[in-house]
Amino acid sequence: MTSFSTQAVTTSTNFAVDDYVLYRDPGMFWRGEASHTFVCRVVHVERYTSGKVRYVLAPVTGGLIRDVQGDYMRLLPPIDAMRDIDTAALNTEGAADSMTAAAMAWLTQQHTTANRCPELPPQS
């Protein structure tokens, strides 16, 4: 059984374009529907003269969600997304086993670009 808080929790976070956030669809949540929480990128911030702020979000799975209230969003800090790269012990045996595929791809790309001369893309 879900327990509900009797205390109001407010967030004063203002989100910016290109922030990654966790968004919970309140309608889906209160109806008890599954898959009500999404990872999204903020693509537009709408500020009104009344002081109200609404957001347009792009879920990483595609599409747009408009007129989102910031109270239903939580910032996903870049430091959390990059933690496995930042804390990886690169000089130990099996270091690659503890990193995600994305971290390995990023490190491979950095190694490749750092060890060759930069080239301009072909002109069309």
Backbone atoms as SQL, in Angstrom:
CREATE TABLE atoms (id INTEGER PRIMARY KEY, chain TEXT, resi INTEGER, resn TEXT, atom TEXT, x REAL, y REAL, z REAL);
INSERT INTO atoms VALUES
  (1, 'A', 1, 'MET', 'N', 0.841, -1.175, 0.000),
  (2, 'A', 1, 'MET', 'CA', 0.000, 0.000, 0.000),
  (3, 'A', 1, 'MET', 'C', 0.883, 1.233, 0.000),
  (4, 'A', 2, 'THR', 'N', 0.520, 2.212, -0.776),
  (5, 'A', 2, 'THR', 'CA', 1.280, 3.445, -0.871),
  (6, 'A', 2, 'THR', 'C', 0.930, 4.350, 0.298),
  (7, 'A', 3, 'SER', 'N', 1.939, 4.892, 0.943),
  (8, 'A', 3, 'SER', 'CA', 1.670, 5.868, 1.994),
  (9, 'A', 3, 'SER', 'C', 1.919, 7.250, 1.420),
  (10, 'A', 4, 'PHE', 'N', 1.106, 8.196, 1.825),
  (11, 'A', 4, 'PHE', 'CA', 1.190, 9.540, 1.290),
  (12, 'A', 4, 'PHE', 'C', 1.696, 10.484, 2.361),
  (13, 'A', 5, 'SER', 'N', 2.511, 11.418, 1.946),
  (14, 'A', 5, 'SER', 'CA', 3.065, 12.390, 2.863),
  (15, 'A', 5, 'SER', 'C', 2.014, 13.433, 3.215),
  (16, 'A', 6, 'THR', 'N', 2.015, 13.835, 4.464),
  (17, 'A', 6, 'THR', 'CA', 1.099, 14.896, 4.880),
  (18, 'A', 6, 'THR', 'C', 1.780, 16.249, 4.806),
  (19, 'A', 7, 'GLN', 'N', 3.094, 16.249, 4.543),
  (20, 'A', 7, 'GLN', 'CA', 3.813, 17.500, 4.415),
  (21, 'A', 7, 'GLN', 'C', 3.973, 17.849, 2.953),
  (22, 'A', 8, 'ALA', 'N', 3.783, 19.120, 2.651),
  (23, 'A', 8, 'ALA', 'CA', 3.975, 19.591, 1.281),
  (24, 'A', 8, 'ALA', 'C', 5.467, 19.796, 1.041),
  (25, 'A', 9, 'VAL', 'N', 5.942, 19.262, -0.049),
  (26, 'A', 9, 'VAL', 'CA', 7.328, 19.443, -0.438),
  (27, 'A', 9, 'VAL', 'C', 7.320, 20.267, -1.704),
  (28, 'A', 10, 'THR', 'N', 8.011, 21.374, -1.681),
  (29, 'A', 10, 'THR', 'CA', 8.066, 22.208, -2.873),
  (30, 'A', 10, 'THR', 'C', 9.499, 22.272, -3.359),
  (31, 'A', 11, 'THR', 'N', 9.640, 22.418, -4.647),
  (32, 'A', 11, 'THR', 'CA', 10.963, 22.573, -5.218),
  (33, 'A', 11, 'THR', 'C', 11.047, 23.970, -5.801),
  (34, 'A', 12, 'SER', 'N', 12.179, 24.596, -5.603),
  (35, 'A', 12, 'SER', 'CA', 12.368, 25.925, -6.157),
  (36, 'A', 12, 'SER', 'C', 13.369, 25.877, -7.303),
  (37, 'A', 13, 'THR', 'N', 13.586, 24.692, -7.833),
  (38, 'A', 13, 'THR', 'CA', 14.556, 24.517, -8.899),
  (39, 'A', 13, 'THR', 'C', 14.021, 25.092, -10.201),
  (40, 'A', 14, 'ASN', 'N', 14.844, 25.885, -10.830),
  (41, 'A', 14, 'ASN', 'CA', 14.539, 26.340, -12.176),
  (42, 'A', 14, 'ASN', 'C', 15.428, 25.552, -13.114),
  (43, 'A', 15, 'PHE', 'N', 14.820, 24.941, -14.092),
  (44, 'A', 15, 'PHE', 'CA', 15.553, 24.118, -15.031),
  (45, 'A', 15, 'PHE', 'C', 15.903, 24.938, -16.259),
  (46, 'A', 16, 'ALA', 'N', 16.969, 24.567, -16.931),
  (47, 'A', 16, 'ALA', 'CA', 17.431, 25.274, -18.122),
  (48, 'A', 16, 'ALA', 'C', 17.359, 24.350, -19.327),
  (49, 'A', 17, 'VAL', 'N', 17.333, 24.956, -20.500),
  (50, 'A', 17, 'VAL', 'CA', 17.364, 24.182, -21.739),
  (51, 'A', 17, 'VAL', 'C', 18.610, 23.307, -21.729),
  (52, 'A', 18, 'ASP', 'N', 18.456, 22.078, -22.146),
  (53, 'A', 18, 'ASP', 'CA', 19.485, 21.038, -22.225),
  (54, 'A', 18, 'ASP', 'C', 19.764, 20.338, -20.894),
  (55, 'A', 19, 'ASP', 'N', 19.067, 20.714, -19.819),
  (56, 'A', 19, 'ASP', 'CA', 19.157, 19.934, -18.586),
  (57, 'A', 19, 'ASP', 'C', 18.487, 18.585, -18.812),
  (58, 'A', 20, 'TYR', 'N', 19.036, 17.548, -18.206),
  (59, 'A', 20, 'TYR', 'CA', 18.374, 16.245, -18.199),
  (60, 'A', 20, 'TYR', 'C', 17.646, 16.112, -16.871),
  (61, 'A', 21, 'VAL', 'N', 16.392, 15.692, -16.964),
  (62, 'A', 21, 'VAL', 'CA', 15.544, 15.610, -15.777),
  (63, 'A', 21, 'VAL', 'C', 14.802, 14.283, -15.757),
  (64, 'A', 22, 'LEU', 'N', 14.356, 13.938, -14.567),
  (65, 'A', 22, 'LEU', 'CA', 13.442, 12.824, -14.394),
  (66, 'A', 22, 'LEU', 'C', 12.063, 13.444, -14.251),
  (67, 'A', 23, 'TYR', 'N', 11.129, 13.065, -15.113),
  (68, 'A', 23, 'TYR', 'CA', 9.781, 13.633, -15.104),
  (69, 'A', 23, 'TYR', 'C', 8.770, 12.544, -14.766),
  (70, 'A', 24, 'ARG', 'N', 7.903, 12.854, -13.839),
  (71, 'A', 24, 'ARG', 'CA', 6.818, 11.940, -13.483),
  (72, 'A', 24, 'ARG', 'C', 5.509, 12.542, -13.975),
  (73, 'A', 25, 'ASP', 'N', 4.808, 11.816, -14.833),
  (74, 'A', 25, 'ASP', 'CA', 3.514, 12.268, -15.334),
  (75, 'A', 25, 'ASP', 'C', 2.499, 12.126, -14.197),
  (76, 'A', 26, 'PRO', 'N', 1.996, 13.242, -13.655),
  (77, 'A', 26, 'PRO', 'CA', 1.117, 13.137, -12.484),
  (78, 'A', 26, 'PRO', 'C', -0.203, 12.436, -12.785),
  (79, 'A', 27, 'GLY', 'N', -0.754, 12.636, -13.968),
  (80, 'A', 27, 'GLY', 'CA', -2.006, 11.960, -14.319),
  (81, 'A', 27, 'GLY', 'C', -1.850, 10.455, -14.339),
  (82, 'A', 28, 'MET', 'N', -0.798, 9.982, -14.974),
  (83, 'A', 28, 'MET', 'CA', -0.548, 8.538, -15.036),
  (84, 'A', 28, 'MET', 'C', -0.255, 7.986, -13.644),
  (85, 'A', 29, 'PHE', 'N', 0.510, 8.747, -12.861),
  (86, 'A', 29, 'PHE', 'CA', 0.867, 8.299, -11.508),
  (87, 'A', 29, 'PHE', 'C', -0.380, 8.128, -10.641),
  (88, 'A', 30, 'TRP', 'N', -1.245, 9.136, -10.600),
  (89, 'A', 30, 'TRP', 'CA', -2.416, 9.079, -9.728),
  (90, 'A', 30, 'TRP', 'C', -3.468, 8.091, -10.210),
  (91, 'A', 31, 'ARG', 'N', -3.433, 7.751, -11.505),
  (92, 'A', 31, 'ARG', 'CA', -4.335, 6.703, -12.002),
  (93, 'A', 31, 'ARG', 'C', -3.773, 5.313, -11.763),
  (94, 'A', 32, 'GLY', 'N', -2.543, 5.238, -11.265),
  (95, 'A', 32, 'GLY', 'CA', -1.921, 3.949, -10.980),
  (96, 'A', 32, 'GLY', 'C', -1.368, 3.250, -12.192),
  (97, 'A', 33, 'GLU', 'N', -1.151, 3.993, -13.271),
  (98, 'A', 33, 'GLU', 'CA', -0.620, 3.395, -14.497),
  (99, 'A', 33, 'GLU', 'C', 0.884, 3.173, -14.371),
  (100, 'A', 34, 'ALA', 'N', 1.339, 2.171, -15.055),
  (101, 'A', 34, 'ALA', 'CA', 2.770, 1.863, -15.072),
  (102, 'A', 34, 'ALA', 'C', 3.502, 2.823, -16.014),
  (103, 'A', 35, 'SER', 'N', 4.806, 2.840, -15.923),
  (104, 'A', 35, 'SER', 'CA', 5.666, 3.633, -16.820),
  (105, 'A', 35, 'SER', 'C', 5.304, 5.106, -16.801),
  (106, 'A', 36, 'HIS', 'N', 5.147, 5.657, -15.621),
  (107, 'A', 36, 'HIS', 'CA', 4.755, 7.055, -15.481),
  (108, 'A', 36, 'HIS', 'C', 5.942, 7.999, -15.299),
  (109, 'A', 37, 'THR', 'N', 7.163, 7.473, -15.278),
  (110, 'A', 37, 'THR', 'CA', 8.344, 8.283, -15.038),
  (111, 'A', 37, 'THR', 'C', 9.300, 8.152, -16.210),
  (112, 'A', 38, 'PHE', 'N', 9.826, 9.302, -16.690),
  (113, 'A', 38, 'PHE', 'CA', 10.629, 9.347, -17.900),
  (114, 'A', 38, 'PHE', 'C', 11.903, 10.153, -17.686),
  (115, 'A', 39, 'VAL', 'N', 12.966, 9.769, -18.366),
  (116, 'A', 39, 'VAL', 'CA', 14.161, 10.593, -18.452),
  (117, 'A', 39, 'VAL', 'C', 13.965, 11.489, -19.670),
  (118, 'A', 40, 'CYS', 'N', 14.120, 12.802, -19.460),
  (119, 'A', 40, 'CYS', 'CA', 13.855, 13.775, -20.525),
  (120, 'A', 40, 'CYS', 'C', 14.944, 14.840, -20.563),
  (121, 'A', 41, 'ARG', 'N', 15.001, 15.532, -21.698),
  (122, 'A', 41, 'ARG', 'CA', 15.854, 16.710, -21.852),
  (123, 'A', 41, 'ARG', 'C', 14.935, 17.911, -21.966),
  (124, 'A', 42, 'VAL', 'N', 15.250, 18.995, -21.264),
  (125, 'A', 42, 'VAL', 'CA', 14.471, 20.225, -21.354),
  (126, 'A', 42, 'VAL', 'C', 14.810, 20.884, -22.690),
  (127, 'A', 43, 'VAL', 'N', 13.785, 21.101, -23.528),
  (128, 'A', 43, 'VAL', 'CA', 14.031, 21.713, -24.836),
  (129, 'A', 43, 'VAL', 'C', 13.520, 23.143, -24.927),
  (130, 'A', 44, 'HIS', 'N', 12.640, 23.536, -24.001),
  (131, 'A', 44, 'HIS', 'CA', 12.130, 24.916, -24.031),
  (132, 'A', 44, 'HIS', 'C', 11.599, 25.290, -22.650),
  (133, 'A', 45, 'VAL', 'N', 11.847, 26.525, -22.257),
  (134, 'A', 45, 'VAL', 'CA', 11.339, 27.050, -20.995),
  (135, 'A', 45, 'VAL', 'C', 10.382, 28.185, -21.325),
  (136, 'A', 46, 'GLU', 'N', 9.157, 28.084, -20.852),
  (137, 'A', 46, 'GLU', 'CA', 8.145, 29.115, -21.082),
  (138, 'A', 46, 'GLU', 'C', 7.952, 29.894, -19.787),
  (139, 'A', 47, 'ARG', 'N', 8.255, 31.182, -19.825),
  (140, 'A', 47, 'ARG', 'CA', 8.092, 32.043, -18.649),
  (141, 'A', 47, 'ARG', 'C', 6.929, 32.987, -18.903),
  (142, 'A', 48, 'TYR', 'N', 6.043, 33.079, -17.947),
  (143, 'A', 48, 'TYR', 'CA', 4.863, 33.925, -18.065),
  (144, 'A', 48, 'TYR', 'C', 5.003, 35.149, -17.166),
  (145, 'A', 49, 'THR', 'N', 4.288, 36.220, -17.508),
  (146, 'A', 49, 'THR', 'CA', 4.348, 37.449, -16.712),
  (147, 'A', 49, 'THR', 'C', 3.832, 37.232, -15.301),
  (148, 'A', 50, 'SER', 'N', 3.019, 36.239, -15.092),
  (149, 'A', 50, 'SER', 'CA', 2.504, 35.927, -13.761),
  (150, 'A', 50, 'SER', 'C', 3.575, 35.287, -12.865),
  (151, 'A', 51, 'GLY', 'N', 4.727, 34.955, -13.451),
  (152, 'A', 51, 'GLY', 'CA', 5.788, 34.290, -12.705),
  (153, 'A', 51, 'GLY', 'C', 5.768, 32.780, -12.875),
  (154, 'A', 52, 'LYS', 'N', 4.707, 32.263, -13.494),
  (155, 'A', 52, 'LYS', 'CA', 4.594, 30.822, -13.735),
  (156, 'A', 52, 'LYS', 'C', 5.632, 30.396, -14.777),
  (157, 'A', 53, 'VAL', 'N', 6.193, 29.220, -14.585),
  (158, 'A', 53, 'VAL', 'CA', 7.148, 28.656, -15.538),
  (159, 'A', 53, 'VAL', 'C', 6.657, 27.276, -15.933),
  (160, 'A', 54, 'ARG', 'N', 6.667, 26.992, -17.222),
  (161, 'A', 54, 'ARG', 'CA', 6.324, 25.674, -17.749),
  (162, 'A', 54, 'ARG', 'C', 7.443, 25.236, -18.686),
  (163, 'A', 55, 'TYR', 'N', 7.546, 23.939, -18.860),
  (164, 'A', 55, 'TYR', 'CA', 8.643, 23.378, -19.646),
  (165, 'A', 55, 'TYR', 'C', 8.114, 22.491, -20.765),
  (166, 'A', 56, 'VAL', 'N', 8.901, 22.424, -21.840),
  (167, 'A', 56, 'VAL', 'CA', 8.668, 21.454, -22.908),
  (168, 'A', 56, 'VAL', 'C', 9.818, 20.462, -22.810),
  (169, 'A', 57, 'LEU', 'N', 9.470, 19.191, -22.700),
  (170, 'A', 57, 'LEU', 'CA', 10.458, 18.138, -22.512),
  (171, 'A', 57, 'LEU', 'C', 10.500, 17.205, -23.710),
  (172, 'A', 58, 'ALA', 'N', 11.681, 16.677, -23.986),
  (173, 'A', 58, 'ALA', 'CA', 11.857, 15.647, -25.006),
  (174, 'A', 58, 'ALA', 'C', 12.321, 14.377, -24.302),
  (175, 'A', 59, 'PRO', 'N', 11.424, 13.396, -24.150),
  (176, 'A', 59, 'PRO', 'CA', 11.856, 12.126, -23.560),
  (177, 'A', 59, 'PRO', 'C', 12.977, 11.513, -24.402),
  (178, 'A', 60, 'VAL', 'N', 13.919, 10.840, -23.763),
  (179, 'A', 60, 'VAL', 'CA', 15.026, 10.246, -24.510),
  (180, 'A', 60, 'VAL', 'C', 14.531, 9.163, -25.464),
  (181, 'A', 61, 'THR', 'N', 13.317, 8.672, -25.259),
  (182, 'A', 61, 'THR', 'CA', 12.738, 7.664, -26.146),
  (183, 'A', 61, 'THR', 'C', 12.016, 8.284, -27.328),
  (184, 'A', 62, 'GLY', 'N', 11.917, 9.622, -27.372),
  (185, 'A', 62, 'GLY', 'CA', 11.289, 10.320, -28.491),
  (186, 'A', 62, 'GLY', 'C', 10.002, 11.019, -28.101),
  (187, 'A', 63, 'GLY', 'N', 9.597, 11.961, -28.934),
  (188, 'A', 63, 'GLY', 'CA', 8.368, 12.709, -28.710),
  (189, 'A', 63, 'GLY', 'C', 8.593, 13.982, -27.916),
  (190, 'A', 64, 'LEU', 'N', 7.504, 14.675, -27.592),
  (191, 'A', 64, 'LEU', 'CA', 7.544, 15.896, -26.790),
  (192, 'A', 64, 'LEU', 'C', 6.463, 15.846, -25.724),
  (193, 'A', 65, 'ILE', 'N', 6.756, 16.430, -24.584),
  (194, 'A', 65, 'ILE', 'CA', 5.765, 16.597, -23.521),
  (195, 'A', 65, 'ILE', 'C', 5.710, 18.087, -23.237),
  (196, 'A', 66, 'ARG', 'N', 4.537, 18.681, -23.395),
  (197, 'A', 66, 'ARG', 'CA', 4.395, 20.138, -23.260),
  (198, 'A', 66, 'ARG', 'C', 3.713, 20.525, -21.951),
  (199, 'A', 67, 'ASP', 'N', 3.920, 21.773, -21.564),
  (200, 'A', 67, 'ASP', 'CA', 3.243, 22.393, -20.429),
  (201, 'A', 67, 'ASP', 'C', 3.487, 21.647, -19.115),
  (202, 'A', 68, 'VAL', 'N', 4.761, 21.312, -18.867),
  (203, 'A', 68, 'VAL', 'CA', 5.130, 20.543, -17.681),
  (204, 'A', 68, 'VAL', 'C', 5.453, 21.485, -16.522),
  (205, 'A', 69, 'GLN', 'N', 4.914, 21.175, -15.358),
  (206, 'A', 69, 'GLN', 'CA', 5.224, 21.919, -14.144),
  (207, 'A', 69, 'GLN', 'C', 6.524, 21.393, -13.542),
  (208, 'A', 70, 'GLY', 'N', 7.363, 22.298, -13.096),
  (209, 'A', 70, 'GLY', 'CA', 8.653, 21.928, -12.519),
  (210, 'A', 70, 'GLY', 'C', 8.548, 21.075, -11.265),
  (211, 'A', 71, 'ASP', 'N', 7.408, 21.122, -10.577),
  (212, 'A', 71, 'ASP', 'CA', 7.241, 20.313, -9.363),
  (213, 'A', 71, 'ASP', 'C', 7.300, 18.818, -9.647),
  (214, 'A', 72, 'TYR', 'N', 7.084, 18.430, -10.892),
  (215, 'A', 72, 'TYR', 'CA', 7.090, 17.009, -11.262),
  (216, 'A', 72, 'TYR', 'C', 8.392, 16.606, -11.957),
  (217, 'A', 73, 'MET', 'N', 9.426, 17.425, -11.811),
  (218, 'A', 73, 'MET', 'CA', 10.714, 17.166, -12.438),
  (219, 'A', 73, 'MET', 'C', 11.812, 17.182, -11.384),
  (220, 'A', 74, 'ARG', 'N', 12.822, 16.369, -11.589),
  (221, 'A', 74, 'ARG', 'CA', 14.017, 16.374, -10.746),
  (222, 'A', 74, 'ARG', 'C', 15.233, 16.362, -11.662),
  (223, 'A', 75, 'LEU', 'N', 16.191, 17.215, -11.346),
  (224, 'A', 75, 'LEU', 'CA', 17.405, 17.320, -12.145),
  (225, 'A', 75, 'LEU', 'C', 18.230, 16.040, -12.049),
  (226, 'A', 76, 'LEU', 'N', 18.730, 15.600, -13.170),
  (227, 'A', 76, 'LEU', 'CA', 19.666, 14.472, -13.213),
  (228, 'A', 76, 'LEU', 'C', 21.059, 15.070, -13.415),
  (229, 'A', 77, 'PRO', 'N', 21.836, 15.190, -12.349),
  (230, 'A', 77, 'PRO', 'CA', 23.130, 15.873, -12.437),
  (231, 'A', 77, 'PRO', 'C', 24.105, 15.143, -13.361),
  (232, 'A', 78, 'PRO', 'N', 24.846, 15.901, -14.165),
  (233, 'A', 78, 'PRO', 'CA', 25.851, 15.281, -15.041),
  (234, 'A', 78, 'PRO', 'C', 26.872, 14.466, -14.265),
  (235, 'A', 79, 'ILE', 'N', 27.190, 14.879, -13.062),
  (236, 'A', 79, 'ILE', 'CA', 28.192, 14.145, -12.277),
  (237, 'A', 79, 'ILE', 'C', 27.748, 12.707, -12.035),
  (238, 'A', 80, 'ASP', 'N', 26.441, 12.486, -11.881),
  (239, 'A', 80, 'ASP', 'CA', 25.948, 11.120, -11.679),
  (240, 'A', 80, 'ASP', 'C', 26.054, 10.302, -12.957),
  (241, 'A', 81, 'ALA', 'N', 25.798, 10.943, -14.097),
  (242, 'A', 81, 'ALA', 'CA', 25.875, 10.227, -15.371),
  (243, 'A', 81, 'ALA', 'C', 27.314, 9.878, -15.736),
  (244, 'A', 82, 'MET', 'N', 28.269, 10.663, -15.254),
  (245, 'A', 82, 'MET', 'CA', 29.665, 10.465, -15.628),
  (246, 'A', 82, 'MET', 'C', 30.498, 9.788, -14.537),
  (247, 'A', 83, 'ARG', 'N', 29.849, 9.405, -13.438),
  (248, 'A', 83, 'ARG', 'CA', 30.578, 8.876, -12.280),
  (249, 'A', 83, 'ARG', 'C', 31.433, 7.663, -12.632),
  (250, 'A', 84, 'ASP', 'N', 30.928, 6.749, -13.471),
  (251, 'A', 84, 'ASP', 'CA', 31.715, 5.546, -13.767),
  (252, 'A', 84, 'ASP', 'C', 32.983, 5.878, -14.535),
  (253, 'A', 85, 'ILE', 'N', 32.941, 6.932, -15.357),
  (254, 'A', 85, 'ILE', 'CA', 34.151, 7.342, -16.072),
  (255, 'A', 85, 'ILE', 'C', 35.100, 8.057, -15.120),
  (256, 'A', 86, 'ASP', 'N', 34.535, 8.961, -14.314),
  (257, 'A', 86, 'ASP', 'CA', 35.361, 9.772, -13.425),
  (258, 'A', 86, 'ASP', 'C', 36.044, 8.961, -12.336),
  (259, 'A', 87, 'THR', 'N', 35.439, 7.880, -11.907),
  (260, 'A', 87, 'THR', 'CA', 35.992, 7.118, -10.787),
  (261, 'A', 87, 'THR', 'C', 36.630, 5.803, -11.209),
  (262, 'A', 88, 'ALA', 'N', 36.690, 5.540, -12.499),
  (263, 'A', 88, 'ALA', 'CA', 37.249, 4.274, -12.964),
  (264, 'A', 88, 'ALA', 'C', 38.744, 4.205, -12.680),
  (265, 'A', 89, 'ALA', 'N', 39.166, 3.089, -12.165),
  (266, 'A', 89, 'ALA', 'CA', 40.594, 2.849, -11.941),
  (267, 'A', 89, 'ALA', 'C', 41.164, 2.291, -13.234),
  (268, 'A', 90, 'LEU', 'N', 41.729, 3.148, -14.044),
  (269, 'A', 90, 'LEU', 'CA', 42.151, 2.748, -15.384),
  (270, 'A', 90, 'LEU', 'C', 43.449, 1.955, -15.397),
  (271, 'A', 91, 'ASN', 'N', 44.180, 1.967, -14.317),
  (272, 'A', 91, 'ASN', 'CA', 45.477, 1.299, -14.301),
  (273, 'A', 91, 'ASN', 'C', 45.458, -0.051, -13.610),
  (274, 'A', 92, 'THR', 'N', 44.278, -0.619, -13.412),
  (275, 'A', 92, 'THR', 'CA', 44.205, -1.914, -12.738),
  (276, 'A', 92, 'THR', 'C', 43.693, -2.976, -13.695),
  (277, 'A', 93, 'GLU', 'N', 44.026, -4.203, -13.388),
  (278, 'A', 93, 'GLU', 'CA', 43.534, -5.307, -14.203),
  (279, 'A', 93, 'GLU', 'C', 42.017, -5.418, -14.035),
  (280, 'A', 94, 'GLY', 'N', 41.312, -5.556, -15.120),
  (281, 'A', 94, 'GLY', 'CA', 39.864, -5.682, -15.072),
  (282, 'A', 94, 'GLY', 'C', 39.137, -4.350, -14.934),
  (283, 'A', 95, 'ALA', 'N', 39.842, -3.230, -15.131),
  (284, 'A', 95, 'ALA', 'CA', 39.204, -1.918, -14.979),
  (285, 'A', 95, 'ALA', 'C', 38.044, -1.760, -15.953),
  (286, 'A', 96, 'ALA', 'N', 38.210, -2.295, -17.145),
  (287, 'A', 96, 'ALA', 'CA', 37.155, -2.149, -18.152),
  (288, 'A', 96, 'ALA', 'C', 35.893, -2.912, -17.780),
  (289, 'A', 97, 'ASP', 'N', 36.014, -3.940, -16.968),
  (290, 'A', 97, 'ASP', 'CA', 34.843, -4.738, -16.577),
  (291, 'A', 97, 'ASP', 'C', 33.859, -3.956, -15.724),
  (292, 'A', 98, 'SER', 'N', 34.338, -2.940, -14.992),
  (293, 'A', 98, 'SER', 'CA', 33.451, -2.206, -14.091),
  (294, 'A', 98, 'SER', 'C', 32.818, -0.984, -14.742),
  (295, 'A', 99, 'MET', 'N', 33.140, -0.716, -16.001),
  (296, 'A', 99, 'MET', 'CA', 32.574, 0.446, -16.677),
  (297, 'A', 99, 'MET', 'C', 31.455, 0.017, -17.625),
  (298, 'A', 100, 'THR', 'N', 30.521, 0.942, -17.837),
  (299, 'A', 100, 'THR', 'CA', 29.434, 0.668, -18.757),
  (300, 'A', 100, 'THR', 'C', 29.940, 0.728, -20.190),
  (301, 'A', 101, 'ALA', 'N', 29.139, 0.224, -21.105),
  (302, 'A', 101, 'ALA', 'CA', 29.501, 0.268, -22.524),
  (303, 'A', 101, 'ALA', 'C', 29.653, 1.712, -23.000),
  (304, 'A', 102, 'ALA', 'N', 28.811, 2.604, -22.506),
  (305, 'A', 102, 'ALA', 'CA', 28.900, 4.011, -22.902),
  (306, 'A', 102, 'ALA', 'C', 30.215, 4.625, -22.449),
  (307, 'A', 103, 'ALA', 'N', 30.655, 4.286, -21.244),
  (308, 'A', 103, 'ALA', 'CA', 31.925, 4.807, -20.747),
  (309, 'A', 103, 'ALA', 'C', 33.078, 4.299, -21.599),
  (310, 'A', 104, 'MET', 'N', 33.050, 3.032, -21.946),
  (311, 'A', 104, 'MET', 'CA', 34.105, 2.467, -22.792),
  (312, 'A', 104, 'MET', 'C', 34.117, 3.118, -24.164),
  (313, 'A', 105, 'ALA', 'N', 32.932, 3.361, -24.742),
  (314, 'A', 105, 'ALA', 'CA', 32.858, 4.013, -26.054),
  (315, 'A', 105, 'ALA', 'C', 33.436, 5.420, -25.991),
  (316, 'A', 106, 'TRP', 'N', 33.116, 6.146, -24.927),
  (317, 'A', 106, 'TRP', 'CA', 33.630, 7.507, -24.778),
  (318, 'A', 106, 'TRP', 'C', 35.147, 7.502, -24.657),
  (319, 'A', 107, 'LEU', 'N', 35.690, 6.610, -23.821),
  (320, 'A', 107, 'LEU', 'CA', 37.139, 6.542, -23.656),
  (321, 'A', 107, 'LEU', 'C', 37.830, 6.133, -24.954),
  (322, 'A', 108, 'THR', 'N', 37.234, 5.216, -25.689),
  (323, 'A', 108, 'THR', 'CA', 37.798, 4.800, -26.974),
  (324, 'A', 108, 'THR', 'C', 37.827, 5.962, -27.952),
  (325, 'A', 109, 'GLN', 'N', 36.742, 6.727, -27.988),
  (326, 'A', 109, 'GLN', 'CA', 36.680, 7.894, -28.880),
  (327, 'A', 109, 'GLN', 'C', 37.736, 8.924, -28.479),
  (328, 'A', 110, 'GLN', 'N', 37.901, 9.172, -27.186),
  (329, 'A', 110, 'GLN', 'CA', 38.897, 10.139, -26.720),
  (330, 'A', 110, 'GLN', 'C', 40.297, 9.673, -27.102),
  (331, 'A', 111, 'HIS', 'N', 40.566, 8.394, -26.948),
  (332, 'A', 111, 'HIS', 'CA', 41.875, 7.851, -27.288),
  (333, 'A', 111, 'HIS', 'C', 42.131, 7.984, -28.788),
  (334, 'A', 112, 'THR', 'N', 41.124, 7.673, -29.591),
  (335, 'A', 112, 'THR', 'CA', 41.266, 7.741, -31.045),
  (336, 'A', 112, 'THR', 'C', 41.530, 9.160, -31.511),
  (337, 'A', 113, 'THR', 'N', 40.753, 10.119, -31.002),
  (338, 'A', 113, 'THR', 'CA', 40.911, 11.501, -31.460),
  (339, 'A', 113, 'THR', 'C', 42.163, 12.152, -30.892),
  (340, 'A', 114, 'ALA', 'N', 42.621, 11.705, -29.737),
  (341, 'A', 114, 'ALA', 'CA', 43.816, 12.300, -29.141),
  (342, 'A', 114, 'ALA', 'C', 45.083, 11.817, -29.831),
  (343, 'A', 115, 'ASN', 'N', 45.012, 10.712, -30.553),
  (344, 'A', 115, 'ASN', 'CA', 46.201, 10.126, -31.155),
  (345, 'A', 115, 'ASN', 'C', 46.258, 10.272, -32.676),
  (346, 'A', 116, 'ARG', 'N', 45.544, 11.243, -33.209),
  (347, 'A', 116, 'ARG', 'CA', 45.649, 11.506, -34.648),
  (348, 'A', 116, 'ARG', 'C', 45.452, 12.985, -34.893),
  (349, 'A', 117, 'CYS', 'N', 45.900, 13.428, -36.043),
  (350, 'A', 117, 'CYS', 'CA', 45.740, 14.847, -36.395),
  (351, 'A', 117, 'CYS', 'C', 44.287, 15.141, -36.691),
  (352, 'A', 118, 'PRO', 'N', 43.789, 16.276, -36.225),
  (353, 'A', 118, 'PRO', 'CA', 42.406, 16.620, -36.514),
  (354, 'A', 118, 'PRO', 'C', 42.240, 16.894, -38.008),
  (355, 'A', 119, 'GLU', 'N', 41.095, 16.490, -38.531),
  (356, 'A', 119, 'GLU', 'CA', 40.815, 16.696, -39.948),
  (357, 'A', 119, 'GLU', 'C', 39.509, 17.454, -40.091),
  (358, 'A', 120, 'LEU', 'N', 39.449, 18.249, -41.119),
  (359, 'A', 120, 'LEU', 'CA', 38.204, 18.924, -41.422),
  (360, 'A', 120, 'LEU', 'C', 37.275, 17.949, -42.141),
  (361, 'A', 121, 'PRO', 'N', 35.974, 18.062, -41.930),
  (362, 'A', 121, 'PRO', 'CA', 35.068, 17.175, -42.662),
  (363, 'A', 121, 'PRO', 'C', 35.080, 17.519, -44.140),
  (364, 'A', 122, 'PRO', 'N', 34.790, 16.541, -45.016),
  (365, 'A', 122, 'PRO', 'CA', 34.781, 16.816, -46.456),
  (366, 'A', 122, 'PRO', 'C', 33.703, 17.840, -46.783),
  (367, 'A', 123, 'GLN', 'N', 34.038, 18.711, -47.709),
  (368, 'A', 123, 'GLN', 'CA', 33.059, 19.734, -48.127),
  (369, 'A', 123, 'GLN', 'C', 32.198, 19.185, -49.247),
  (370, 'A', 124, 'SER', 'N', 30.906, 19.503, -49.144),
  (371, 'A', 124, 'SER', 'CA', 29.997, 18.994, -50.177),
  (372, 'A', 124, 'SER', 'C', 29.699, 20.024, -51.210);
